[in-house]
Amino acid sequence: MVYKVRAYNVRGWGDYSPENTSGGLMETKPHQMVPVTRDPATTDIAIIINWLALISPQNGDSSVIAYNLQWDKGNEGASWYDLYGVLPQETAI
């Protein structure tokens, strides 16, 4: 994608800027992540979870600033509990 911009004031519109040469990145919400996996090094006293950090373009072409990991405490998805990261309701706008 290529973009250009111009400004307006009481005297009218200015000229368009030159077109950008690197293409434009549209920032969006991150894509859905791949499922987490339980690390084989998990023990009776420590659960180790692995996930893949999102990179462009899966990150919506914007740096990921938080992840939120939840688990169901073995209730087959009936309820979810936060284990790690920023809580979703804390980032709601």
C-alpha positions, 0 to 999 in steps of 0.5 A, a space after each residue: 500500500 502507498 499513502 500520501 497526505 495533505 493538510 487543510 486550513 482556512 485558506 484551502 488545501 495544501 499540496 499532497 505529500 510525496 507518496 511513501 516509498 516503503 509502503 504502509 503498514 496498517 496496524 490491527 489487533 493481533 491475530 489468534 495465537 497458536 495453541 500453547 503446549 505443556 513443556 516436557 520438563 513440567 513436574 508435580 510442583 511446576 507447570 511449564 507452558 510454552 507459546 510462540 510470541 507473535 511477530 509481524 504480520 501476526 502481531 497486527 504490525 504493532 509490537 505486542 505489549 502484553 499477553 494473557 494466559 488463562 487456564 480452566 483448573 480442569 473444568 473442561 472450559 466451563 470457567 477461565 482463570 488468569 495465570 499470567 499477564 495483563 488482565 483483559 478487562 484492564 486493557 478495555 477501552 
